[in-house]
Amino acid sequence: MPNAIMVIFPYQHQKTWVFDDERVGLVQEPFVSGVPEIIDILVQDIPNINEGFKLLFSANPFPSYQAELIWIKEEYGANWYRWHQKDMEGWLCPALFKYFSEAPKQIYCKTEKIY
């Protein structure tokens, strides 16, 4: 069974949010199609954001999560999610399946500064 709460460390590369996770074979995996704009809101209060940040995420709610992303539909082998509180949508590419065996109906997330 995978961890209940997972963590990655996104950072800016050529003006794009990307992340590395050698455990699952991802290097400079980009966030695209609405997700960068969601990230920009989630990290707006983190100082020195260009140095990167910690992103905690889970299919289950956890204390002090910032956003609940609700599954909308599948498209191109990946999945669209909606952040209702901010009226935003984002597409999570097939890298999602490195963390979940199937697309969760909700993804809860929180950003934190790297200490």
Secondary structure, DSSP 8 states (H G I E B T S, - for coil): ---SSEEE--EEETTEEEEEEGGGTEEEEE-BTTHHHHHHHHTTT-TTGGG--EEEEESS--TT--EEEEEEEEETTEEEEEEGGGTEEEEE-GGGGGT-SS--SEEEEEEE---
